[in-house]
Amino acid sequence: MKIKNIINEGIKNFALEADDQAVKEALGELLPDMKAYEQKTEKFKKELNFLMMAQDNQKKTDILMEVAKRFEEALLKGTEKPVAMLKQLIASNQGFALNKSFENLTKEEIVEIIKDKNLVELLNKLDEE
């Protein structure tokens, strides 16, 4: 093993095992403006958190659209089990009033019905069909 690798490994182990104050002191020697470094780090954490939440929201939206699409297809085909599931969801959704025939639900209306449900569970049930 090269000396450089040994040194880098030692620094990494120190950072992992040392207490926070020791790490801050070591960084303070390396960084002339610790306050600016902490501000940059905090800003980076906030940006990273925002991006992770946005990605999570996008995944949820993608799953929601997939479930709605499958229910819409089931309505068009008249597939028994998914149609029964959707009827049950409508019956349990007190905020949703069905003002037209069940078979003519739009994708947007289906999204309204299923948006607060466990989408992964619904997707699994639809996959069983």
C-alpha positions as CSV (number, residue, x, y, z in Angstrom):
1,M,0.0,0.0,0.0
2,K,1.3,3.4,-0.9
3,I,2.1,5.9,1.9
4,K,-0.5,8.3,0.4
5,N,-3.2,5.7,0.7
6,I,-2.2,4.9,4.3
7,I,-2.3,8.6,5.3
8,N,-5.7,9.1,3.6
9,E,-7.1,6.0,5.3
10,G,-5.8,7.3,8.7
11,I,-7.4,10.7,8.1
12,K,-10.7,9.0,7.1
13,N,-10.6,6.8,10.2
14,F,-9.8,9.8,12.4
15,A,-12.8,11.7,11.0
16,L,-15.1,8.7,11.5
17,E,-14.0,7.9,15.1
18,A,-13.1,11.3,16.5
19,D,-15.6,13.4,18.5
20,D,-17.2,16.4,16.8
21,Q,-15.1,18.9,18.6
22,A,-11.8,17.3,17.5
23,V,-13.0,17.2,13.9
24,K,-14.0,20.9,14.1
25,E,-10.6,21.8,15.5
26,A,-8.8,19.8,12.7
27,L,-11.0,21.5,10.1
28,G,-10.4,24.9,11.7
29,E,-6.7,24.5,11.1
30,L,-7.3,23.6,7.4
31,L,-10.0,26.1,6.7
32,P,-9.2,29.8,7.3
33,D,-12.9,30.8,7.6
34,M,-14.8,28.1,9.5
35,K,-18.0,30.1,9.6
36,A,-18.2,30.5,5.8
37,Y,-17.5,26.7,5.5
38,E,-20.4,26.0,7.9
39,Q,-22.7,28.3,6.0
40,K,-21.8,26.6,2.7
41,T,-22.3,23.2,4.3
42,E,-25.7,24.2,5.7
43,K,-26.8,25.6,2.3
44,F,-25.7,22.4,0.6
45,K,-27.6,20.3,3.1
46,K,-30.8,22.4,2.4
47,E,-30.3,22.1,-1.3
48,L,-29.8,18.3,-1.1
49,N,-32.8,17.9,1.2
50,F,-34.9,19.9,-1.3
51,L,-33.8,17.8,-4.2
52,M,-34.4,14.6,-2.4
53,M,-37.9,15.7,-1.5
54,A,-38.6,16.8,-5.1
55,Q,-37.4,13.4,-6.3
56,D,-39.6,11.6,-3.8
57,N,-42.6,13.7,-4.8
58,Q,-41.9,12.8,-8.5
59,K,-41.8,9.1,-7.7
60,K,-45.1,9.4,-5.8
61,T,-46.7,11.3,-8.8
62,D,-45.4,8.7,-11.2
63,I,-46.9,5.8,-9.1
64,L,-50.2,7.8,-8.8
65,M,-50.4,8.2,-12.6
66,E,-49.6,4.6,-13.2
67,V,-52.3,3.4,-10.8
68,A,-54.8,5.9,-12.3
69,K,-53.9,4.6,-15.8
70,R,-54.5,1.0,-14.8
71,F,-57.8,1.8,-13.2
72,E,-58.8,3.8,-16.3
73,E,-57.9,0.8,-18.5
74,A,-59.8,-1.5,-16.3
75,L,-62.9,0.6,-16.6
76,L,-62.6,0.6,-20.4
77,K,-62.1,-3.1,-20.5
78,G,-64.6,-3.8,-17.8
79,T,-62.1,-5.9,-15.8
80,E,-64.0,-7.1,-12.8
81,K,-61.5,-7.0,-9.9
82,P,-60.0,-3.5,-10.5
83,V,-63.5,-2.1,-11.1
84,A,-64.7,-3.6,-7.8
85,M,-61.7,-2.1,-6.0
86,L,-62.4,1.3,-7.5
87,K,-66.1,1.1,-6.5
88,Q,-65.0,0.3,-3.0
89,L,-62.6,3.2,-2.9
90,I,-65.3,5.6,-4.1
91,A,-67.7,4.2,-1.4
92,S,-65.0,4.8,1.3
93,N,-64.1,8.3,0.0
94,Q,-66.7,10.5,1.6
95,G,-65.4,13.7,-0.1
96,F,-66.0,12.3,-3.6
97,A,-69.5,12.5,-5.0
98,L,-70.1,10.6,-8.2
99,N,-72.3,12.8,-10.4
100,K,-72.0,10.7,-13.6
101,S,-71.9,7.1,-14.6
102,F,-69.1,5.1,-13.1
103,E,-67.8,3.9,-16.4
104,N,-67.2,7.5,-17.6
105,L,-64.7,8.5,-14.9
106,T,-61.8,10.5,-16.2
107,K,-58.2,9.9,-15.2
108,E,-58.3,13.1,-13.2
109,E,-61.3,11.9,-11.3
110,I,-59.6,8.6,-10.6
111,V,-56.6,10.4,-9.3
112,E,-58.9,12.3,-6.9
113,I,-60.3,9.1,-5.6
114,I,-56.9,7.3,-5.1
115,K,-54.5,10.1,-4.2
116,D,-54.7,9.6,-0.5
117,K,-54.6,5.8,-0.6
118,N,-51.6,3.5,-0.3
119,L,-50.5,3.5,-3.9
120,V,-48.0,0.7,-3.6
121,E,-50.6,-1.6,-2.2
122,L,-53.1,-0.6,-4.9
123,L,-50.4,-1.2,-7.6
124,N,-49.7,-4.7,-6.1
125,K,-53.4,-5.6,-6.0
126,L,-53.7,-4.5,-9.7
127,D,-50.6,-6.6,-10.6
128,E,-52.3,-9.6,-9.0
129,E,-55.1,-9.3,-11.6
